[in-house]
Amino acid sequence: MLRNYIYIALRQIRKNALFSFVNFAGLALGLTFCFLTFIWYRFEHSYDRHYPTADRLYRLHYELNFTGSAFTLPRSPAPFAPMLANHFPEIEQVTRFYPRSISVKIAGKDREFEVENAFFADSTTLQVFGFETLQGDPDRALHTPFSIILTDKTALRFFGTEDCMGKQLMLANRGPFTVGGVVRAMPENTHFTFDFLAPFRNIPDVEPDFARAGIVEAIQNNKLASYATTYVLLKKGAKAASVNARLKDFVLKNGIKEMRDKQNFALFPVRDIHLKSTVQGEAVPTANPEFLQLFALIGLLILAIAVVNFVNLSTAAQLSRAKEVGVRKALGSESWQIIRQLLTETFLLGLPAFLLALLLTKQFLGQMETFFGRKPDFSFDQNAEMLLLFLGVFVMACVLAGIYPAIFASRFKATDIFRGAATGRGKGGNWLTKSLITLQFTVAVALLAGAGIVLQQIDYLKNRPLGFNRDMTLSVPLFSQNMNNLFSPGDQQLRNRTNAFEEKLLQNPSIKAVTLASNLPGTGNARHPVATDKIRFEDGVVLPVISVDYDFVKTFDLKIIAGRDFDKTYGTDHIEGFIINHEAVKVLHFGSASKAIGQHIERGGRKGRVVGVVNDFHTESLHTGLSPLLMEVSPGTFSQFGIKIATANTPATLAFIEKTWKDFFPEKVFEHRFLDESIADSYRAESRFASLIGLFAGVAIFLSCFGLFGMIAFVVRQRTKEIGIRKVLGASVGSVVALLSADFIKLILVAILIAAPIAYYFMDKWLTNFTYRIAIQWWIFALAGLSAVLVALFTISFHSIKAALMNPVKSLKTE
């Protein structure tokens, strides 16, 4: 019997090659996107579950509550960590990471690298995390000063081999550091990654001599600055809630007297960081659970569109098999036998689609990094449970795709068929087909509109004025990314070098301006407590602070709205001068810009007066609003050059800057980026989201029109004689095309009306994440709907025009 079913199915596939191909290709594409969705969804939920101690591992979150500024950070002051284990018996081990970038040279060789994720770690790190050892004794290495643990990927990058024990490296021209172990590199699904580990005690040893004392003091005694990431391993059976309940008492006992009521800590499960953390400054972007759910839903909707195509085309195709069903029933076939046969045909057509979907899924996995910034570590041979899930989805899709057409065909009555009575689908069948087509285009139009709104918002963010001139400005880091700069007292020799470097650059006519700062505009900044004549430190007022050089305001075209710019001729600006923005005037209750001039401010032991007020400008991305700002001249914390260059002959200008850099700063690898590129990176997640929504919209439109292509072909076949009669009676080509297209276009128009409010609701909710956002315009939905209509008309026109141009004599002869 099964052999007979297969033979009949193959004959039907050959007979209806177009419909079969549409069903096969559509189902394969729908399954592919559904499988990719499942892989990504599972990957996002697998973060940080590979550690042997994952169920007992927590990160210490640092909560600060200042007036008008409450925030939580993933980093915490370093001195607190060693106290935790002594204070809480539930804690088994504590370890700290200090992440930074650093220039690395291979000892004895002319090879250098800028390493982005250099971690200085406590000796307990291996016990807390259980990293996989490949060579050496990493646990012993972290107990040994000037040793280093490489990951296998870093070892290959530095030496071309993992066999590198005993080899030496210079970090920031300091050392040497000896390779004492190699561990397996962190997988993609982790909330942080490192290139190498060095002992925590060696943090000061890679800094200039003049900065070491201040850094040692900060590590041992600074209980406010948050620059170390602290992890806590609880004992088996211990409860984090018990520790969290007593952490406030811990702060009150061990914290800074003036800040105790504003500081708090909390243990946060490492396994929940990727999906549930809302703290600022995560090393790896976290996931939005709502977005993941939406992403999974869209993947299922894409599969649903493919299944809808299958249902509609298969149901329509059954009408041409009415006589076959009638003969079977006359010969004694039961309805369940007909259903079984037609379901067998569905599975026979679906099986190669399933196999093709698995192949396409494997091919497209590599492209996921384009849309997500990360690529899941997935292979079919190591994920048997996912294969079973995919098989289950395939079976469910085939059942859903085949059950209605099979039941529909099984209800044909043999007596009606042989009498020539209509075997149409009736009101119920027509209603279902129309509803399914409407559903397809509703999804497609909603996705198109959503993609348009996301692109509009990104364009708005990228082009909105930021309050400063960022054109053709290079950002060149003076040091590797390193929070220790905050504790550096500065050095006259370094200052002389930076001044000489600036003078040398400005001799080149292609270089328009050079300045130094702790941070360049638009890239973020540190916050510090401040006091005035009316505001005490205990009041908890914190301001973003940027240390700038004398030519900073001029370089970025900031506007002085009261007072003056920093000026070397005054001789005291580097000691007691402050410039604030208009927002700071309001926060510090100075009344107006003019009244702010001469007002006293104290920040971090530095006492001075306001010498100028500048216009408000964005120091961070447009995800946040304008912030109050304090600027000071503090050369010890300068870490970035801002170099404004001419637009002509850029490659030669960059080559000149690099050559000059190597002459003045041989200890640091030359790096540069255009400032507008750095600012654009702030919106990388949104750009990827737009690309993803656009991709889904394209696939939805393609699949919907793919099914429409098959449906119109079937309609033309069913109405060939009607078209011929109309042509004989004088119908024009246009009227025939309109006749065939009208019903489908009406369904698409209904889909547009349904899709618009759905898309508006979800996109308006998404836009609430932005302080600065566009207003959603009606024309976005009109444009998305018009695009769907035009694509559908193009799809329909191929068959309808062909039918309208057919010779009516030939049409009337068609059986």
Secondary structure, 3 states (H helix, E strand, C coil): CHHHHHHHHHHHHHHCHHHHHHHHHHHHHHHHHHHHHHHHHHHHCCCCCCCCCHHHEEEEEEEEEECCEEEEECCECCCHHHHHHHHCCCEEEEEEEEEEEEEEEECCCCCEEEEEEEEEECCCHHHHHCCCEEEECHHHHCCCCCEEEEEHHHHHHHHCCCCCCCCEEEECCEEEEEEEEEECCCCCCCCCCCCEEEEHHHCHHHCCHHHHHHHHHHHHHCCCCCCEEEEEEECCCCCHHHHHHHHHHHHHHHCCCCCHHHEEEEEEEHHHHHHHCCCCCCCCCCCCHHHHHHHHHHHHHHHHHHHHHHHHHHHHHHHCCHHHHHHHHHCCCCHHHHHHHHHHHHHHHHHHHHHHHHHHHHHHHHHHHHHHCCCCCCCHHHCHHHHHHHHHHHHHHHHHHHHHHHHHHHCCCHHHHHHCCCCCCHHHHHHHHHHHHHHHHHHHHHHHHHHHHHHHHHHHHHHCCCCCCCCCEEEEECCCCCHHHHHCCCCHHHHHHHHHHHHHHHCCCCEEEEEEECCCCCCCCEEEECEECCCCHHHCCEEEEEEECCCHHHHCCCCEEEECCCCHHHCCHHHHEEEEEHHHHHHCCCCCHHHHCCCEEEECCEEEEEEEEECCCCCCCCCCCCCCCEEECCHHHCCEEEEEECCCCHHHHHHHHHHHHHHHCCCCCCCCEEHHHHHHHHHHHHHHHHHHHHHHHHHHHHHHHHHHHHHHHHHHHHCHHHHHHHHHCCCCHHHHHHHHHHHHHHHHHHHHHHHHHHHHHHHHHHHCCCCCCCCCCHHHHHHHHHHHHHHHHHHHHHHHHHHHCCCHHHHHHCC
